[in-house]
Amino acid sequence: MSHLVLTPGMFVRHPQHPEWGIGQVQSRVGVIVTVTFADAGKKVINASSVALVLVPDSDL
């Protein structure tokens, strides 16, 4: 389980799908996170199953 607290506006990467590019968190309801990825569009992710990786501002 991820200990990362995701909030709207944060930028993340999906560890199993680097080809999706950087995504921006749109919403979070419990463990369900909606992220819009640059190269894959909107994805709904169960954050208890996938540990999204925070992208530092310096990498944007």
N, C-alpha and C positions, 0 to 999 in steps of 0.2 A: 504494500500500500504506500502511496506517495505521501510524503509529509509536506510537499510544496503547496502553499495556499495560493490558488489561482483566482485572480479577479479580472473583471473585464478590462481590456486595454493592454494586458500583459502580452508579451510575445514569447512564443514557444516553438519547439520542434517536436515531432513525433519520433521517438527513438527507432521504431521499426520501419518508418517510412521517410527517410531523409529526402527522397525525391519530391515530397510534398512541399518542401521549402519551409520558410518561416510562416507561422500562423499567429493570428491575433485572437485572443480569447474574447468571445462575444458575450457569453453568459455562463454562470455556474449555478446549478441547483443541486445541492448535496454533492454527490460524486459525479454527476453528469455535467460535462463541460462541452460547450459548443465553441468550436474554433474555426475561423476562416483562414485556410492556407493559401498562400500565393499561387501554388501550382496544382491544387486539388479542390479548391472551393470549400464549402462548409462541411464540417464533419462533427458528428456528435460522439463524444468519447467518454467511456466510463473510466474516470481517473483512479478508481480503486484497482483496475486491471492494467492500466497503462501509465507509466511514470513519465509524463511530459517533461521535457527539458526546457528550463527557462533560458531565454536568449537575452544576454546582457545588452543594455543600451549601446554599448561600444561596438557590438556586432551588427547593428542595424544599418 
